[in-house]
Amino acid sequence: MSKALSKAKGFKKTKSGTYLSMATTAFGAVAVVKQVKKARLENDTLRLIDAAVSAAAIVTGIAILYRELKRLGDDDVLLG
């Protein structure tokens, strides 16, 4: 394993890396909103279902990352 790859994997275990992952995951919500708007405009039920599944994946991802922040002992006031 290269040194840079090792550092990148280690960054994921930091508070900063977790916050970055949360932001990246939340940014995916923009694409889901666009997908929902397009699906509603076209009355496309299958795209709406796909958007709902994608939204559930985003929520789950954020929840997992939030749990990781708690494990890292983040003392941020917003996290309680």
C-alpha positions, 0 to 999 in steps of 0.5 A, a space after each residue: 500500500 502506498 504512503 499516500 493511500 495509507 494517509 488517505 485511509 487514516 484521514 477517514 478516521 479523523 473528525 475532519 475526514 468524517 465531517 468531509 464525508 458527511 458533507 460529500 454525502 449530503 451533497 448527494 441530496 442535491 442530485 436526489 432533489 433534481 431527480 424527484 423534480 424531474 420524475 414528478 414532472 414526467 409522472 415517472 413512478 420508477 424514478 420516484 422510487 429510485 429517488 426514495 431509495 437514494 434518499 434513504 441511502 443518504 440518510 443512512 450514510 449520514 447516520 453512520 457518519 454521525 455515529 462515527 463522530 460520536 465514537 471519535 469523542 467529538 465535543 461539538 455543542 451541536 452533537 450533544 
